[in-house]
Amino acid sequence: MKIVLVGAGSAQFGSGMLGDIFASKELVGSHIVLHDINETALNKMLSVANRFITEHKLNYTITASTNRKEAFQSADFIISSIEVGNRFALWEEDWKVPLQYGMEQVYGENGGPGGVFHSLRIIPPILEIVKDAMDICPNAYIFNFSNPMTAICTTVKRAFPEARFIGLCHEIGWLQSWLPRMLSLDLDDIYFKAAGLNHFSCMIEARHKKTGDDLYPQVREKAEAFFLKEPGYSDMLDYYREHGVFEHEEQFEKTKMQRQSKYEWADRRIVKFMLDNYGLLPITVDSHFGEYIAWAADIVDHRGILDFFDAYKIMLTKNVDYKINLHTSERVVPIIDGILTNSGYEEAAVNVLNNGLISNLPDWIVVEVPAIINAQGVQGMEIGALPKGYASLLRSYCGVYDLTAEAIIHKKKDYVIQALLANPIVTKARNVKELVERMIDQQSQWLAYLK
């Protein structure tokens, strides 16, 4: 097998993905190509990887290239995780500039006006990656880890419908963490199923594998008390210190002093609201769920969200060692193993074209659903109709994805304006055009293509 890692210069993505690959029994003997536009970071990762292979006597070969077309020659699998520009500086612009124009966003990373601008920046280079893959290795599977996931995958499948392009997100893993503790059961005894849109998904089924009993009534009964015990912000600071997030003790103490009280887990209120009014448990954290809903800003814990963002920024902007560990941290390698062995196992969440999998959402939208993994690839499982109230929330955001895709493919600023006017988060229309012009000027390095 030939596996290409796009964005491999990232210490977190590159070293983490290499550890996953090296832990696989099915991929032994593969050739891995590291690709990144940052040659310095790329060479550092290559050196670390070669040293690890030598020290552990692993049967892999590895090379690195800043030339994408060269890297893609004869590729079987492409795993991509990229971002453009300074992630947090641009995220704060996406989040806070629209606030000045009266658009109350919970986060603005994946949904709301901020999610639109994030999509407009990151999707064009991803389309270039996919175009090269379709020209050079059209049968390769392309696994995407970048956000905004639904916007990226929907646009790619519209521009390149034949691409074997699959989006992966680890948010589903929270159910594996929550449910056993909430229900006092072993994970092996619980079957769960979630479906919706990425970062806008709910658990739709939970049952006991041995008895077949419906476990959702217990979830509804126990969830509120369970989430009250989940770590608040101050607990998270202690956790981050233990795991080396802070560069030195003084940085930790300064941050701790700024946040004297113990704040609640930032998602608790919206989880409770969804359970009370829709009977469904959201699977997301980081308050992503509220990015897509107009009334979410009235529900969520704003201080908890801001505090989490501060800690998250510290965690992801600290210097990270290029260190490889033999483990499986993401789901892509088990999926590749399942394709190669025709295993037929059920993967909990993938992002694939709907095409009838969720009957009350448009066929053209990319949905997050379970999938069967076999020699034919990643086969999304048919869900049927989602509960009407929940489906109505999802449908209200689908038009935003449609217009965002059209804006990028056709390079039309008018579609950006219309995407914001269709956005549930935008409740004031007078300044939308001015906001779009302001953001294009401010982020012209990435948005100047819009006419």
Secondary structure, 3 states (H helix, E strand, C coil): CEEEEECCCCHHHHHHHHHHHHCCCCCCCCEEEEECCCHHHHHHHHHHHHHHHHHCCCCCEEEEECCHHHHCCCCCEEEECCCCCCHHHHHHHHHHHHHHCCCCCCCCCCCHHHHHHHHHHHHHHHHHHHHHHHHHCCCCEEEECCCCHHHHHHHHHHHCCCCEEEECCHHHHHHHHHHHHHHCCCHHHEEEEEEEECCEEEEEEEEECCCCCECHHHHHHHHHHHHHCCCCHHHHHHHHHHCCCCCCHHHHHHHHHHCCCCCCCCCHHHHHHHHHHHCCEECCCCCHHHHHCHHHHHCCCHHHHHHHHHHHHHHHHCCCCCCCCCCCCCCHHHHHHHHHHCCCEEEEEEEEECCCCECCCCCCCEEEEEEEEECCEEEECCCECCCHHHHHHHHHHHHHHHHHHHHHHHCCHHHHHHHHHCCCCCCCCCCHHHHHHHHHHHCHHHHCCCC
